[in-house]
């Protein structure tokens, strides 16, 4: 069994302990790669220091919209802009079990409710304070002027505490990711995290999860890019090469697993924890 989880690029290494706890609790009693990554990401979603589930970042309008995805053996389940559920990654698993690949927005939230997921407010005191700060900076603006300001602040956003996990068990690979997005993002904005090949990828050769500036990751499809580099360059080099495709002012982190082990690369601090046994 090999497991590697991260607490987001830009998340200080002192948060490694939180990731470690999540890994130890999340793998407990699990024997399959998919159950392991979901178990670990659920724990990370429940820890308010990370930007996923409880503790998700707030959009500029004050709402919380979350993205999550799971992938195992070529099968995918993803949710985007889901609201008011405790564990978006579990809803992504419900989509995985459905005939569909991704559900989005209010319909996705309704899908969760229909399956018994209760109304849950993931807002924490810290995120409320961040909202107040954003409101202060955007005060009195609307229309194109507001959008211009949002762009200005969004460009300064660096790192986001999103969570992700990759795992291998008996040569099978899984990936899971969950996020509340970034600060200064608009309602309806979807980042890389729930998009296949951008925020995650898992296939016969391994599994990869990314974290960082979602728009830039989408443009480079970095999870699939890293995955494709693994056979020729090896795990660590594939991660380094993926990171090298970004200018330093854009935060980016990647974690990966294959038959030979676990590896990561980043251009900021990135809390993480892994086990190989
Ligand atoms: N990639 C995430 C997003 O853009 C943020 C992060 O990784 O921190 O939504």
Boltz pocket constraint, residues with backbone or C-beta under 6 A from the ligand:
constraints:
  - pocket:
      binder: B
      contacts: [[A, 8], [A, 9], [A, 159], [A, 160], [A, 161], [A, 162], [A, 179], [A, 180], [A, 181], [A, 182], [A, 190], [A, 191], [A, 192], [A, 193], [A, 210], [A, 211], [A, 212], [A, 213], [A, 214], [A, 215]]
      max_distance: 6.0
